[in-house]
Amino acid sequence: MTTITPFAAGSYLTTRNAAQLTTLKSQLNDLSTQLSTGLTAQTYGGLGSGRSTALSAQATLSALTGYAAGITAAQTRTNVAVTSLTQVATLGIDARTTLNNGLQSTPVNATAAKANALNNLQAALDTLNQSVAGNYLFGGEDSSTQPVLDADTILNGTKKPDGSTDQMGLTEFVSSQVKADLGANGNGRLTQTYLASNPTEITLADDPSSRAKPQSGFAITSVSAVPTPGGIAATRALDSTGTSATVTIDVNQQPAAGDSLTLTLQLPDGTQTKVTLTAAASGTTPASSSTGFAIGADKAETANNLNEALKSALSASASSTLPAYSTAQAASTFFSAPNPTTTAANTVVWYQGENGTTDPLSTQSVQVSAGSSVQIGVRANQPAISNVLAGLATVALGMPNSSDPNAAALYSAISSQAQPFSRRPIPAPARPRPVRSRACRIRSHSSASRRRACRTPRRPTRPPRIRFRTHSTALNRRPPRKSSPSCWTCRTDFRRATKSRLRSPSCRWSITSAEVRPSLLESAPVVRDRLGVARRRSSACR
């Protein structure tokens, strides 16, 4: 029920003033609230027609705040990853420097290089386990699992409760590869035969695995003898399947001192090494020599001496070249795991992170705007990282002991095999020095003016040569076939003593003479050429 208040004459003005005072008080309260809170209204409804704009702006600000937070987190993650990768590269460079410094004194520095590389390998493995806010950086998509096993497990493997080996570590894996390449006789899997029933003949055969992929041991590629005519004969033949080569050495007659026998052997990496034995007079060469053999009293004794010398030479060659390759190959295979050779069934798998076929960068990304994202993923088993680890492992596990008789040769072989961190950076090309353009023939009377002369670089195409000839009243020149990109006006002269100035579109030289009106550039320095024509150089032509 609606009640109509009584209306008295003259009360309208009082009622209106009271309403206006109430409105003003409400406005004052709103302004005080805005002043104290810094907000236009306490609710979006109080914004009126601007509430839709405020709501959309609030959503945009929230999204931008989220993008900024993601970018900040990504920057932190990226900075830590870059620092870790820089540390790994520094460790590789440090090992390379130690190797290069040790070439002058191999027995002394082999132990130092070995210890330094081992320490660097352990530090590099620890570096790859860096995390930010509980998220591992080098595990690809899997940021919750430690991507790299600890150094002790990687090097020594795991053990069963009874103490036997459960999974081979890197040390045992490399050792088994070296033994496999050396063979049971330690001569690169070669089979050497010398029978008493045929005392003047020696046979040497390589193993079929030396011609397989991957190759193991030595492969005989050639044999040659430089004997006295009718002396030592050496031949090489492949078997019917082409998987093995056999060398037959016959001592047909007594060799002369200085005669030699040379075997060429191929290593699994494709490089070759040679074994050369030289005949020497009896009593001048020890029986265990790896470089020569003694001439005996008869052919049988000479063949026996040659057989023993060949054993020593093959063992020395194998122990100084094959272990370096075997160690490098095993380390490279180990750090490229998982693969068919190194599986969890028999060998420790050092990388435990995600190992998909996608691009490592795409494994982690950060949204930087509504339609843009930046990829920041990385895996610890990427080739650039695993190559450095393999190089460090090659030095750490392949370096010889100081008492090894083949220490110098093995040190050199290890240095050449540990290639991932031994490559020197390509120097940046030097900036070309500016040269004086042949198109500019500025002549001056002072060295300072010559130094200020045009330094325009030479163009691929030389401008046409301009020839002058003098007449009694004029100087003629043959006009150029086309405009040169250089300032060809610098050597342009008057044509039949005309009073016009010749100027190139790209040059601001003004040419004057006694018959030509003065140049507008009165303050420009005057340079005289060999023809006596005064030229004023403007500030626009340098």
Secondary structure, 3 states (H helix, E strand, C coil): CCCCCCCCCCCHHHHHHHHHHHHHHHHHHHHHHHHHHCCCCCCHHHHHHHHHHHHHHHHHHHHHHHHHHHHHHHHHHHHHHHHHHHHHHHHHHHHHHHHHHHCCCHHHHHHHHHHHHHHHHHHHHHHCCCEECCEECCECCCCCCCCECCHHHHHHCEECCCCCEEEECHHHHHHHHHHHHHCCCCCCCCEEECCCCCCCEEEEECCHHHHCCCCCCCEEEEEEEECCCCCEEEEEEECCCCCCEEEEEEECCCCCCCCEEEEEEECCCCCEEEEEEEEECCCCCCCCCCCEEECCCCHHHHHHHHHHHHHHHHHHHHHHHHHHHHHHHHHHHHHCCCCCCCCCCCECCCECCCCCCCCHHHHCEEECCCCCEEECCCECCCHHHHHHHHHHHHHHHHCCCCCCCCHHHHHHHHHHHCCCCCCCCCCCCCCCCCCCCCCCCCCCCCHHHHHCCCCCCCCCCCCCCCCEEECCCCEEECCCCCCCCCCHHHHCCCCCCCCCCCCCCCCCCEECCCCCCCCCCCCCCEEECCCCCEEECCCCCC
